[in-house]
Each structure stands twice: as C-alpha cells, then as structure tokens.
Amino acid sequence: MSTPPDDDAQRSMEQKALRNVRALVDRIEATDELEGRAVRKQLTVIIVAVVAIFAIGFIAWKVANPQQEGRSVVLPPPASAVKK
C-alpha cells in the first residue's frame, strides 16, 4: 500500500514547515543567549565601575584627612576601688 502523491506532497510541506520553525526557534534562542551575555557583561562593568569609584573616593578621603595621633587620657581609678 503506497500513499497517494498528494499525501507525499503534504507530508513534505509539513516537514519543511517544521524545519523552518525549528530554525527560527534556534535563531531566537541564540539571540536570547547573546543578549543575556551582553546584559551580564554590562552589569559586571557597572559594578566594577561603582566599586572603583568608591575605592578612589575612600583613598582620596584618607589622603585628605590623615588620622591624627591619638591622645591618651589617664583616668584615676574609681573611689570604690581604692583600698583604705
């Protein structure tokens, strides 16, 4: 039993349509993956830039305001601790 020629043509067209759909899906997935990588790369660059700006600001603040020598204050012991 063979299939009529119309069925073969229909089946061939369906297979071609399915291959076209699969190719489109593959192309969309590849584009999505590339866009995801681009977004991650941009986010990484932004985070690194913010950290670098904060580091430069902190270093500039430390250079502009050097820490002064600390003063030692000697306190006498409390009266209750002194033995009579």
C-alpha positions, 0 to 999 in steps of 0.5 A: 500500500503506497500513499497517494502523491498528494499525501507525499506532497503534504507530508513534505510541506509539513516537514519543511514547515517544521524545519523552518520553525525549528530554525527560527526557534534556534535563531531566537534562542541564540539571540536570547543567549547573546543578549543575556551575555551582553546584559551580564557583561554590562552589569559586571562593568557597572559594578566594577565601575561603582566599586572603583569609584568608591575605592578612589573616593575612600583613598582620596578621603584618607589622603585628605584627612590623615588620622591624627595621633591619638591622645591618651587620657589617664583616668584615676581609678574609681573611689570604690576601688581604692583600698583604705 
